[in-house]
């Protein structure tokens, strides 16, 4: 497991197609299925993904977390049952590139939060993870790349 770097990126608003659920840590294994469901809805809607899949944690407490799971798209999405349009926010974000298994991703979150404190940045919204590696196609977990984004302000 390693955090390769942390940098500030100025991100444009990104339209997304998501499914939103409140989950416990024991339900994290459902995320790949939701990615498949949102991908199917994108295809049924005549769209194609405009990037890699993601998970955004809208809120979290001791009982679980409120998450959006989905894909970025280039054009608006009309909706398909419980799958709906959303967006990732525009603006500066502290982004860590993490390599390793998903169960070690907390180290990237901690690294970004420490970096923000050390560099006078305040977290300004819910974080999200972007998954660059298909875990089904790459058995070596040390090669799995995930970018962790935290919207920030000075």
C-alpha positions as CSV (number, residue, x, y, z in Angstrom):
1,X,0.0,0.0,0.0
2,X,1.2,3.4,-0.8
3,X,0.1,7.0,-1.4
4,X,2.1,8.1,-4.4
5,X,1.4,11.9,-4.2
6,X,-1.0,14.5,-3.0
7,X,-1.7,17.6,-5.1
8,X,-4.3,20.3,-5.6
9,X,-6.4,19.9,-8.8
10,X,-8.9,22.5,-10.0
11,X,-11.8,20.2,-11.1
12,X,-14.7,21.1,-13.4
13,X,-18.2,20.1,-12.4
14,X,-18.7,16.5,-13.6
15,X,-22.2,15.1,-14.4
16,X,-22.7,11.7,-13.0
17,X,-25.1,8.7,-13.0
18,X,-25.4,7.2,-9.5
19,X,-27.3,5.0,-7.2
20,X,-27.5,6.1,-3.6
21,X,-27.6,3.9,-0.5
22,X,-27.0,3.9,3.3
23,X,-24.7,1.0,3.9
24,X,-22.8,-0.5,6.8
25,X,-19.2,-1.6,6.5
26,X,-20.4,-5.2,6.1
27,X,-22.3,-4.1,2.9
28,X,-19.3,-2.6,1.1
29,X,-19.2,-5.8,-1.0
30,X,-22.4,-4.6,-2.8
31,X,-20.6,-1.7,-4.4
32,X,-19.3,-3.6,-7.5
33,X,-22.9,-4.7,-8.2
34,X,-24.1,-1.1,-8.0
35,X,-21.4,-0.1,-10.4
36,X,-22.7,-2.7,-12.9
37,X,-26.3,-1.5,-12.4
38,X,-25.4,2.2,-13.0
39,X,-23.3,1.2,-16.1
40,X,-26.3,-0.7,-17.5
41,X,-28.6,2.3,-16.9
42,X,-26.1,4.5,-18.7
43,X,-26.1,2.1,-21.7
44,X,-29.9,1.9,-21.7
45,X,-30.0,5.7,-21.7
46,X,-27.8,5.8,-24.8
47,X,-24.9,7.3,-23.0
48,X,-21.3,6.2,-22.4
49,X,-19.1,6.8,-19.3
50,X,-16.9,9.8,-19.5
51,X,-14.4,8.5,-17.0
52,X,-13.8,5.9,-14.3
53,X,-16.3,4.7,-11.7
54,X,-16.4,6.3,-8.3
55,X,-17.8,6.2,-4.8
56,X,-18.7,9.4,-2.9
57,X,-19.3,9.3,0.8
58,X,-21.9,11.9,1.5
59,X,-22.0,11.3,5.3
60,X,-20.7,8.7,7.8
61,X,-21.3,7.8,11.4
62,X,-20.7,4.8,13.7
63,X,-23.7,2.9,12.1
64,X,-22.7,3.3,8.4
65,X,-22.4,5.7,5.5
66,X,-24.5,7.4,2.9
67,X,-22.9,6.8,-0.5
68,X,-23.3,7.5,-4.1
69,X,-21.9,4.9,-6.5
70,X,-21.6,5.5,-10.2
71,X,-19.9,6.9,-13.3
72,X,-19.2,10.3,-14.8
73,X,-21.0,11.1,-18.0
74,X,-20.7,13.9,-20.6
75,X,-24.4,14.6,-21.0
76,X,-27.4,14.8,-18.6
77,X,-29.1,11.5,-17.6
78,X,-32.9,11.3,-17.4
79,X,-33.0,8.6,-14.6
80,X,-33.8,4.9,-14.5
81,X,-35.7,3.7,-11.4
82,X,-33.5,4.3,-8.4
83,X,-30.6,5.3,-10.6
84,X,-30.5,9.1,-11.1
85,X,-28.4,12.0,-12.2
86,X,-26.0,13.8,-9.8
87,X,-22.7,15.6,-10.1
88,X,-19.3,15.9,-8.6
89,X,-18.5,19.5,-7.6
90,X,-16.3,22.0,-9.4
91,X,-13.4,23.6,-7.6
92,X,-10.1,22.8,-5.9
93,X,-9.6,19.4,-4.5
94,X,-6.7,17.7,-2.7
95,X,-6.2,14.5,-4.5
96,X,-4.1,11.5,-3.3
97,X,-3.1,8.7,-5.7
98,X,-3.2,5.4,-3.8
99,X,-1.9,2.0,-4.9
100,X,-3.1,-1.0,-3.0
101,X,-6.1,-3.1,-1.9
102,X,-9.3,-1.3,-1.1
103,X,-9.2,-2.3,2.6
104,X,-6.1,-0.1,3.0
105,X,-7.7,3.0,1.4
106,X,-8.0,4.7,4.9
107,X,-4.3,5.5,4.7
108,X,-5.0,7.7,1.7
109,X,-7.8,9.5,3.5
110,X,-5.6,10.1,6.5
111,X,-2.7,11.3,4.3
112,X,-4.9,13.9,2.6
113,X,-6.4,15.2,5.8
114,X,-2.9,15.5,7.3
115,X,-1.7,17.2,4.1
116,X,-4.6,19.7,4.2
117,X,-3.9,20.6,7.8
118,X,-0.2,21.1,7.1
119,X,-0.9,23.2,4.0
120,X,-3.6,25.4,5.4
121,X,-6.5,23.8,3.5
122,X,-9.9,23.1,4.9
123,X,-12.0,20.2,3.6
124,X,-15.1,21.7,1.9
125,X,-17.3,18.8,1.0
126,X,-17.8,15.1,0.8
127,X,-14.8,13.1,-0.5
128,X,-14.9,10.5,-3.3
129,X,-12.8,7.7,-4.7
130,X,-12.2,7.2,-8.4
131,X,-11.2,3.6,-9.4
132,X,-8.7,3.4,-12.2
133,X,-8.0,-0.3,-12.0
134,X,-10.5,-3.1,-12.8
135,X,-9.9,-5.4,-9.8
136,X,-11.3,-8.3,-11.8
137,X,-8.7,-7.8,-14.5
138,X,-5.7,-7.2,-12.3
139,X,-4.9,-9.8,-9.6
140,X,-2.0,-7.9,-8.1
141,X,-3.6,-5.7,-5.6
142,X,-0.5,-3.5,-5.2
143,X,-1.2,-2.2,-8.8
144,X,-4.8,-1.2,-8.0
145,X,-4.9,2.6,-8.4
146,X,-7.5,4.7,-6.6
147,X,-7.6,8.5,-6.5
148,X,-9.1,10.0,-3.3
149,X,-10.5,13.5,-3.8
150,X,-11.3,16.0,-1.0
151,X,-12.9,19.3,-2.1
152,X,-10.9,22.1,-0.3
153,X,-10.7,25.8,0.4
154,X,-7.9,27.9,1.9
